[in-house]
Amino acid sequence: MTQQELPLTRMTLTDKMEANFKQWPNRWLDVLELAEIGGIGGWRTRVSECRRDRGLNIQQRLIRWPDGRNRSQYRLVQP
């Protein structure tokens, strides 16, 4: 097989985010976990792309810490 015949497949950050949500269905994932996968500056975009382009039913909730800060968590809802 020559180099031109090799398939060029590479996982995008959105692919990785989708795979992570599917690995942990119905489990709340913390924003820090998602930032490790989708990048600190792009994880929100990756979540949005999973919802919009890939049709995933992803919910979001806000957790309030004792010191008053808020923290987002997301989960893929599957039956």
N, C-alpha and C positions, 0 to 999 in steps of 0.2 A: 504494500500500500504506500503510495507516495504521500508527501505532505499535503498536497492539494486535495487528496481524497479524505483526509481526516476530518471528522465533524468538529466544528468549532462550537462547543457548548460551554458556557460559563454561567454560573449562577449570579444573578444580579442581587443587589441588596434587598429588593422587593421579593425575589424568589426565596431568599434566606428568611425573611420576615414571615412570609406565608408558610414555609416549612416549619418554623418555630411555633406559630399559632396552631398548626395542624398536629404538631407533636404533643401539644398540651391543650387539647380542647376543654372548654369550660373551666379552665384554671386562670385565675387572675394573675397577670404578668405585670410586674412593676416596671415603671418607666426606665429604671437603670438597666434591667435586663434587655429591654427593647433598644435602648441606646447602644448597648454592646453589639447588637446585631445590625441595626440600621444606621448607626453612626450618630454621634452626639448632636450633630446639626441637621440630621435628615430623618430621624426615626419617625417623626410625625407624618412626613410625606410618605414614607413607606407604609405606615398604617393606613393612610388615606388611599393609597394606590391599591392596597389589598381589598379595601372596602369597595372602591369605585370600579376598578378595572378587573378585579378577580371575583367580585360578588360575595366576599366573605362577610358574615354577620358578626362584626366585632363591636362589642359594647365597651363603654368607658365608665369608670366611676372615680370619684374623688375621695381620698382618704384624708382626714384632718389629723395631723400629729398633735401630741399634747402641747407642743410649744406654739401651736397656731398655724404652722405651715401646712400647705396642701400638697398632696402627692397623687398623681394619676396612676391608674391601673387599667389594663385592657384585657379582654378575653374574647376568644372565638366561641360563639354559642353554636353548639351542635346538639341535635336531638339525641 
